[in-house]
């Protein structure tokens, strides 16, 4: 199976049958899931915020504009970073190599909430991030027994 199809299998499987998917994962797969899902989250949630930051940087044309862009990026990425740390804490050191895959509920909830806003449904600020983050933590608790522990290389 190609790497793309395998990744789509992991992502869909983690939404449909998370414990069976976690049990079926090979030791070497899913290394970049956190980065891929983080970039998808950034594109889904933060595109408008980043475009505003780029516009501000272009208008000011100085270090202040660059700092505004960095602040916009930081505001967008704070939710996935906090969720990754929480999932790593729940999974423990031996299973933390699978924490990136657990970002999937955050991405789905945030994408659905932002799509609903685009269609006129008002969603309160930070509610999608809170609900998605709690879903990620619950998923981490649920699949923890099925994730194979990785040996410490030290």
C-alpha positions in Angstrom: 0.0 0.0 0.0 1.3 3.5 -0.8 2.3 5.8 2.0 -0.6 8.2 1.2 -3.2 5.4 1.3 -1.7 4.1 4.5 -1.9 7.6 6.0 -5.5 7.9 4.9 -6.2 4.5 6.4 -4.7 5.6 9.7 -6.7 8.8 9.8 -10.0 7.3 8.9 -9.4 4.3 11.1 -8.7 6.5 14.1 -12.1 8.2 13.6 -14.1 5.0 12.9 -12.3 2.2 14.9 -9.6 3.8 17.0 -8.6 0.9 19.2 -8.3 -1.6 16.3 -6.4 1.0 14.3 -3.9 1.7 17.1 -3.4 -2.1 17.6 -2.7 -2.6 13.8 -0.1 0.2 13.5 3.4 -0.9 12.6 6.2 0.4 14.7 7.7 2.5 11.9 4.6 4.2 10.6 3.0 7.5 11.5 6.2 9.3 12.3 5.0 12.5 10.6 1.3 12.4 11.5 1.6 15.2 14.0 3.3 17.5 11.5 0.8 16.6 8.7 -2.2 17.1 11.0 -0.8 20.3 12.4 -0.3 21.8 9.0 -3.8 20.8 8.0 -5.1 22.4 11.2 -3.1 25.5 10.4 -4.6 25.7 6.9 -8.1 24.9 8.1 -8.3 27.3 11.1 -5.5 29.8 10.6 -5.6 30.9 7.0 -7.5 34.1 7.6 -5.5 35.0 10.7 -2.2 34.4 8.9 -3.4 36.4 5.9 -4.2 39.3 8.2 -0.8 39.0 9.7 0.9 39.0 6.3 -1.2 42.1 5.3 -0.1 43.9 8.5 3.5 43.0 7.9 3.2 44.3 4.4 1.6 47.5 5.5 4.0 48.3 8.3 7.1 47.0 6.4 9.1 46.8 9.6 9.9 44.5 12.4 6.6 45.3 14.1 4.8 43.7 11.2 6.9 40.6 11.3 6.2 40.3 15.1 2.4 40.7 14.3 2.8 37.8 11.8 4.6 35.7 14.4 1.9 36.5 17.0 -0.8 35.4 14.6 1.0 32.1 13.9 1.4 31.6 17.7 -2.3 32.2 18.3 -3.2 29.6 15.7 -0.8 27.0 16.9 -1.3 27.2 20.6 -4.3 24.8 20.6 -2.5 21.9 18.8 0.6 22.3 20.9 -1.3 22.2 24.2 -3.3 19.2 22.9 -0.1 17.4 21.9 1.4 18.0 25.3 -1.8 16.8 27.0 -1.9 13.6 24.8 1.7 12.9 25.5 1.1 13.2 29.2 -1.9 10.8 29.0 0.0 8.3 26.9 3.2 8.3 28.9 6.7 8.2 27.7 6.7 4.7 26.2 3.7 5.4 24.0 4.2 9.1 23.2 5.4 8.3 19.7 1.7 8.1 18.7 0.6 11.5 20.0 0.5 13.1 16.6 -2.2 10.8 15.3 -4.4 11.9 18.3 -4.7 15.4 16.8 -7.3 14.1 14.4 -10.4 14.9 16.6 -9.2 18.5 17.1 -8.8 18.9 13.3 -12.3 17.5 12.6 -14.1 19.5 15.2 -12.3 22.8 14.3 -12.9 22.2 10.6 -16.6 21.5 11.1 -17.0 24.6 13.3 -15.2 26.9 10.9 -17.2 25.5 8.0 -20.4 26.1 10.0 -19.3 29.7 10.6 -18.8 30.2 6.9 -22.5 29.2 6.4 -23.8 31.6 9.0 -23.9 29.5 12.2 -22.4 31.3 15.1 -19.9 29.3 17.1 -18.5 30.8 20.3 -14.9 31.7 20.5 -12.5 28.8 21.5 -15.4 26.3 21.9 -14.2 24.2 18.9 -10.7 24.1 20.3 -11.9 23.1 23.7 -14.2 20.4 22.5 -11.6 19.1 20.0 -8.9 19.2 22.6 -11.0 17.3 25.2 -11.9 14.8 22.4 -8.2 14.2 21.7 -7.5 13.6 25.4 -10.5 11.2 25.7 -9.2 9.4 22.6 -5.8 9.1 24.1 -7.3 7.5 27.2 -9.3 5.2 25.1 -6.5 3.9 22.8 -3.7 3.9 25.4 -3.9 0.2 26.2 -3.8 -0.7 22.5 -0.7 1.3 21.6 2.4 -0.8 21.7 5.1 0.7 24.0 8.3 1.8 22.2 11.6 0.8 23.7 13.7 3.7 25.0 16.8 4.1 22.8 19.0 5.1 25.7 
